[in-house]
Amino acid sequence: VQLQASGGGLVQAGGSLRLSCAASGRTLSSYVMGWFRQGLGNEREFVAAISRSGSSSYYSDSVKGRFTISRDIAKNTVYLQMNSLKPEDTAVYYCGADARLISSSYRISSQYDYWGQGTQVTVSS
């Protein structure tokens, strides 16, 4: 599967952005889809994931209640709606996909086989 992330940009604190991750090659229902982010000098960290069935979603504590992951099977696209953005959300955001993950591994970036190119999110204070 090939992934194309988009939707990043510059936003003021308290604002919103919606990231998109368009997949080609296979249907999203075959994959666990995750969003990760990497700030300058930091390791890639888990943000959110959605199960193959789409019935379960998972979030890091730092974004829970502010971010929402969703998917549109018809468009073969996963979204990350980000509200109440904070300066500490500034990072390059990556979408990942894997066909075999179990839920205990959703938060581990090294377990994902496929990655998009990343999209920059900058939140100004």
Secondary structure, DSSP 4 states (H G I P E B T S, - for coil): -EEEEE--EEEETT--EEEEEEEESS-GGGSEEEEEEE-TTS--EEEEEE-TTSS-EEE-TTTTTTEEEEEETTTTEEEEEE-S--GGG-EEEEEEEESS--GGGTT-GGG--EE---EEEEEE-
